Amino acid sequence: MNTQASFLTEIVCKYQHDPSTKTDYFWDDICGTYSITNNASRELNENIENKRKIANVLAQRKCRGFETPIKITLDRSGNEDDWVLETINNLVSQYPASPIEIFDEALVNLSYLIKHPSETITIPRNEAWQLYSYDFVSASYILRQSEELQYIKSFDTISSKDITIEAKGWEKLSELRRSLSKDKKTSFCSNVV
């Protein structure tokens, strides 16, 4: 197995190419295990915004412990051996619809990175994908807005952002979890009726 820059994050990771299926396989520390067909990679190279959104969605999944291997395709979904096939459109549709949703989802991701409320989270400069960002500048914006909402405090170091979740952030997380729990119960009740 070789190493190469990840198609989605450009972080060096394990890599393999299968010429018979024209598919690249990546074992990315941020996005998890994923593969991408040649057609899908061409499509995403023409639409960098969608490429970034998919990286954010997969980074969220990995951050939250959902580590099923994904195969990114243009037009096929379902299962193939141990891989879940997902189309570009399906993955992009899972990206938050508004800036407030981005701040909320980034906060939830941060909460998954710590074991105790007193801990400091360190995000290296090139690994801002969990923050729905694609570089240090966009991560700084998300963190600055989250600080203005009083959810977090962040500190710059030479190579990273150090972050703590503040009391209002924990309050917001409780609210988001209650809302999610309520939505699940409502959905379950609707399906039962």
DAHUZI-V338836 format. One record per run of one state. SS is the DSSP state (2 for helix, 1 for strand, 0 for the rest). FROM is the first residue (numbers start at 1). TO is the last residue. Records with the same first field share a line. If there is no record, write none. Layout:
BEGIN
SS = FROM-TO + FROM-TO
END
This chain:
BEGIN
0 = 1-1 + 6-11 + 19-22 + 29-31 + 47-47 + 64-69 + 74-77 + 81-82 + 94-98 + 113-120 + 125-127 + 132-135 + 149-151 + 157-159 + 166-166 + 193-193
1 = 2-5 + 12-18 + 23-28 + 32-37 + 70-73 + 78-80 + 83-87 + 121-124 + 152-156 + 160-165
2 = 38-46 + 48-63 + 88-93 + 99-112 + 128-131 + 136-148 + 167-192
END
